[in-house]
Amino acid sequence: MTSTSVPADIPVRYFQAWDGAELAYREMGEGRPLVLIHGYFSTALVNWVRYGHAAVIAAHGHRLIMPDLRGHGDSAKPHAAAAYPPDVLADDGFALIDHLGLTDYDLGGYSLGGRTTVRMLVRGAMPGRAIVSGMGLEGIVHAGGRSDIFRRVLTQPGTFERGSREWMTEAFLKTSGGDPVALLHILATFVDTPIEDAAAIRTPTLVLTGADDNDNGSAEGLAAALPNGEYVSIPGNHMSAVTKPELGTAIADFLGGRVTEPL
C-alpha cells in the first residue's frame, strides 16, 4: 500500500445516532474489535487507511471499526447548530458501540479522536485498552484551546501566510474535502475534562504522539495523569506523525496479537 492509496474493498456502513443522524463507519480485519476515531478535519480513510495503519493493526489480529465523526467524511453534516450539542461526539461513539453490540473491545483515536476517547472513558466506556494519540494534557483539560485557530481557518479561507499553521491547516481541510459549516459547529461540542476525572480512568492507556507535537500540550503529562498511562513518542509533529508507519506499529505493539498476512 502506498501512502496515498485506499483499498476499494472497504465498504461504507451506516448506523443511526441517538438523535437520528446517519453516521458512517468502515471495518477492516478480523479478531478483537478496536474502535478507532479520526481527528478533526480528517476521515477514517485519511487517518487510518491511507497511510497503512489499519492494515498493520489488522494484520495483528484485530477487527478495526473506524467511524467518520458527524460533520466529517461520509457521515451526516447537518448545518443546524442544534445538531452539535456538547459532547455529542462521545454520544455518537456510544451509539456505535451499542449498534454493534460490543462488550469486549478496545478504543482509541488521534487528536480529536483521542479526546473523544477520553470523554467516553470518563463517561463510563469500559474498553480493555485505550489509545490516546496526537493529544496532550492541555488539550484534555482545556478542550477549546485551539478553537480560535480552527475558527479562523473555517471563516477566513485564503488569507493566511504560506507555511503558517493556519495555512497548513487550511491545506489539509482542502485535501480532506471538509464542510466548513459543519466543522465550525463541531467546535461547540468540545468539553473540558477535569484532571481529577482523567485521574480516575483505570483503563490501560497508550498515550502516543509525535516527538515534535506540542499542539495539545504535554503527552507525557497526560500519561502521568492516568493511573495506567504509558507514553510513547514517534517521529513527527501533529500533522506529520499521522503519516508515519511508526503510528500503526506502536498501536499494534501496544495491543499485541498474532501477526498474520497483511490485508
Secondary structure, DSSP 8 states (H G I E B T S, - for coil): --TT---TT---EEEE-TTS-EEEEEEE-SSEEEEEE--TT--HIIIIITTSHHHHHHHTTEEEEEE--TTSTTS-----GGG--TTHHHHHHHHHHHHHT-SS-EEEEETHHHHHHHHHHHTT---S-EEEES--HHHHHSTTTTHHHHHHHHHSTT-S-TTSHHHHHHHHHHHHT--HHHHHHHGGG-----HHHHTT--S-EEEEEETT--TTS-HHHHHHHSTTEEEEEESS-TTTGGGSHHHHHHHHHHH--------
